[in-house]
Amino acid sequence: MNNLMLAFGPVPSRRLGHSLGINNIQPKACSYSCVYCQVGRTLRMEVERRSLFGPEEVLAAVTDKLDKVRSRKEPVDYLTFAPDGEPTLDINLGLEIEMVRRTGVKVAVITNASLLGREDVRSELMKADWVSLKVDAVTEKTWTRVNRPHRSLQAGAVQDGMLRFAGDFTGALATETMLVRGLNDTEESVGAVGDFLARLQPSVSYLAVPIRPPAEKRGQPPDEETVNRAFQLLSGKVDRLEYLIGYEGNAFASTGDAEADLLSITAVHPMRRDAVENLLAKAGAEWQVVDGLVARGEIAEVEHDGKLFYLRRFRGSGQGH
């Protein structure tokens, strides 16, 4: 793998601002084979850590990319270990985090958390500034159906590793839960995830749905009503919950344009009707803006607990779901 493939971006990220990615794993080596994976099927199911690239090679790729980006005066907020597979399979991860931090840019790691039962993995991730853990399901049966883990892994051990890490980590801890239609989107499953997140106490939790073609046809998003119900359920269990759906390029933008602001906000958080009315009033806009967005299928109107909510539609979630 050349330097152009080891370091990529920066890409816009709602979670991390301008993120320069580090692809420290050879293509599709992972401990999971998630049904919804949006970078293709896992080619090599692995749980044993090994050396994949020299730490100096990774550092050279990152510094070279940073030099080019900075020469164009483009910002970089995070260096993010976010490969096509599972980053903690790289036995040099801890050293690589230390080395790239010398650039003065914060370091993030996006992991499926499957190897956090190992003390060495937890210790290495402690060196990062921001870590995201995957929490799609907590029961063995549902976890197996959604994430299809390596046969040596057990849900209880993975969760214990997450709790141990969360108890010691001093950086920003995030979680991500991907909802898949018919697999982990029931109130029982979502409630169990919420109870675990309450124990984990992350700084922020993200609720996601598949928005790109999944590895398996059954890895489809639930409908908006189901997603909204899950959001309301989880929001009572964690301090901060956001959607992670839709286009991220201008997710932080406040345009002053009612339509643009509605699309941006509802991609992150469902809005009650009264909140939408307040936003329109501030912009001097009429309700026809909302009607137009609903008619074009860009936002959805759903009812929950006797109240109307508006949220961003996502590709693949038609009315028939």
NORBELFEN-V465112 format. One record per residue. N is the residue number from 0. OMEGA is omega in radians with two decimals (* if undefined). BURIAL is b if it has 9 or more other ideal C-beta (glycine too) atoms within 8 Angstrom, else e. Layout:
BEGIN
N,OMEGA,BURIAL / N,OMEGA,BURIAL
END
This chain:
BEGIN
0,-3.13,e / 1,-3.07,e / 2,-3.13,b / 3,-3.13,e / 4,3.13,e / 5,3.11,b / 6,-3.09,b / 7,3.13,b / 8,0.12,b / 9,3.11,b / 10,3.09,e / 11,-3.11,b / 12,3.10,b / 13,-3.11,b / 14,-2.92,e / 15,-3.13,b / 16,3.09,b / 17,-3.00,b / 18,3.04,b / 19,-3.02,b / 20,3.07,b / 21,-3.09,b / 22,-3.00,b / 23,-3.13,b / 24,3.06,b / 25,-2.93,e / 26,2.97,e / 27,2.92,b / 28,-3.03,b / 29,3.08,b / 30,3.09,b / 31,2.98,b / 32,-3.00,b / 33,-3.11,b / 34,-3.07,b / 35,-3.01,b / 36,-3.03,b / 37,2.99,b / 38,3.07,e / 39,-3.12,e / 40,3.08,e / 41,-3.12,b / 42,-3.13,e / 43,3.07,b / 44,-3.07,e / 45,2.97,b / 46,3.12,b / 47,3.13,e / 48,3.12,b / 49,3.13,e / 50,-3.09,e / 51,3.09,b / 52,3.07,b / 53,3.11,e / 54,3.11,b / 55,3.11,e / 56,3.11,b / 57,3.13,b / 58,-3.14,b / 59,3.14,b / 60,-3.12,b / 61,-3.11,b / 62,3.10,b / 63,3.12,b / 64,3.13,b / 65,3.14,b / 66,-3.11,e / 67,-3.14,e / 68,-3.11,b / 69,3.10,b / 70,3.08,e / 71,3.12,e / 72,3.07,e / 73,-3.10,e / 74,2.99,e / 75,-3.10,b / 76,-3.12,b / 77,2.87,b / 78,-2.94,b / 79,3.02,b / 80,-3.07,b / 81,-3.09,b / 82,3.09,b / 83,3.12,e / 84,-3.09,b / 85,-3.01,b / 86,-3.09,b / 87,3.02,b / 88,3.11,b / 89,-3.07,b / 90,3.12,e / 91,-3.03,b / 92,-3.11,b / 93,3.13,b / 94,3.13,e / 95,3.08,b / 96,3.14,b / 97,-3.05,b / 98,-3.09,b / 99,3.09,b / 100,3.12,b / 101,3.11,e / 102,-3.12,b / 103,3.13,e / 104,3.11,b / 105,-3.09,b / 106,3.09,b / 107,3.06,b / 108,3.07,b / 109,-3.01,b / 110,3.06,b / 111,3.03,b / 112,-3.04,b / 113,-3.09,b / 114,-3.11,b / 115,2.99,b / 116,3.14,e / 117,-3.13,e / 118,-3.11,e / 119,3.12,e / 120,3.11,b / 121,-3.11,b / 122,-3.12,e / 123,-3.14,b / 124,3.08,b / 125,-3.09,b / 126,-3.12,b / 127,3.11,b / 128,-3.04,e / 129,-3.13,b / 130,3.07,b / 131,-3.14,b / 132,3.09,b / 133,3.07,b / 134,-3.12,b / 135,-3.10,b / 136,-3.14,b / 137,3.09,b / 138,-3.08,b / 139,-3.07,e / 140,-3.10,e / 141,3.09,b / 142,-3.14,b / 143,-3.13,b / 144,-3.06,b / 145,-3.03,b / 146,3.13,b / 147,-3.03,b / 148,3.00,b / 149,-3.01,b / 150,-3.12,e / 151,-3.06,e / 152,3.10,b / 153,-3.06,e / 154,-3.10,b / 155,-3.13,e / 156,3.11,b / 157,-3.13,b / 158,3.09,b / 159,3.10,b / 160,3.10,b / 161,-3.13,b / 162,3.10,b / 163,-3.13,b / 164,-3.11,b / 165,-3.12,b / 166,-3.08,e / 167,-3.02,e / 168,-3.11,b / 169,3.11,e / 170,3.12,b / 171,-3.12,e / 172,3.10,b / 173,3.00,b / 174,3.09,b / 175,3.11,b / 176,3.12,b / 177,3.11,b / 178,3.14,b / 179,-3.05,b / 180,3.06,b / 181,-3.11,e / 182,-3.10,b / 183,-3.04,b / 184,3.09,b / 185,3.11,e / 186,3.13,e / 187,-3.13,e / 188,-3.13,b / 189,3.11,b / 190,3.11,b / 191,3.08,b / 192,3.13,b / 193,3.12,b / 194,3.12,b / 195,3.11,b / 196,3.10,b / 197,3.08,b / 198,-3.08,e / 199,3.12,b / 200,3.08,e / 201,3.07,b / 202,3.13,e / 203,3.05,b / 204,3.13,b / 205,3.06,b / 206,-3.04,b / 207,3.00,b / 208,3.08,b / 209,3.12,b / 210,3.06,b / 211,-3.09,e / 212,-3.10,e / 213,3.12,b / 214,3.13,b / 215,-3.09,e / 216,-3.11,e / 217,3.14,b / 218,-3.04,b / 219,3.11,b / 220,2.98,b / 221,3.05,b / 222,-3.03,b / 223,3.14,b / 224,3.12,b / 225,3.14,b / 226,3.12,b / 227,3.11,b / 228,3.10,b / 229,3.13,b / 230,-3.12,b / 231,-3.14,b / 232,-3.11,b / 233,-3.07,b / 234,3.08,e / 235,-3.08,e / 236,-3.09,b / 237,-3.10,b / 238,-3.08,e / 239,-3.12,e / 240,3.11,b / 241,2.95,b / 242,3.00,b / 243,-3.11,b / 244,3.05,b / 245,-3.09,b / 246,-3.08,e / 247,-2.99,e / 248,-3.13,e / 249,-3.03,b / 250,-3.12,b / 251,-3.00,e / 252,2.97,e / 253,-2.94,e / 254,-3.01,e / 255,3.10,e / 256,-3.03,e / 257,-3.11,b / 258,3.14,b / 259,-3.13,b / 260,3.10,b / 261,-3.14,b / 262,-3.13,b / 263,-3.07,b / 264,-3.07,b / 265,3.01,b / 266,-3.12,b / 267,-2.99,b / 268,3.07,e / 269,-3.12,b / 270,3.03,b / 271,-3.08,b / 272,-3.12,b / 273,3.10,e / 274,3.09,e / 275,3.13,b / 276,3.12,b / 277,3.14,e / 278,3.12,b / 279,-3.13,b / 280,-3.14,e / 281,-3.11,e / 282,-3.10,b / 283,-3.08,e / 284,-3.12,e / 285,-3.12,e / 286,3.11,e / 287,3.07,e / 288,3.14,b / 289,3.13,b / 290,3.13,e / 291,3.13,b / 292,3.10,b / 293,-3.12,b / 294,3.14,e / 295,3.12,e / 296,-3.12,e / 297,2.98,e / 298,-3.13,b / 299,3.05,b / 300,-3.12,e / 301,-3.14,b / 302,3.08,e / 303,3.08,b / 304,3.09,e / 305,-3.13,e / 306,3.10,e / 307,3.08,e / 308,3.08,b / 309,-3.14,b / 310,-3.10,b / 311,3.03,b / 312,3.10,b / 313,-3.06,b / 314,3.07,e / 315,-3.10,e / 316,-3.12,b / 317,-3.08,e / 318,-3.07,e / 319,-3.09,e / 320,*,b
END
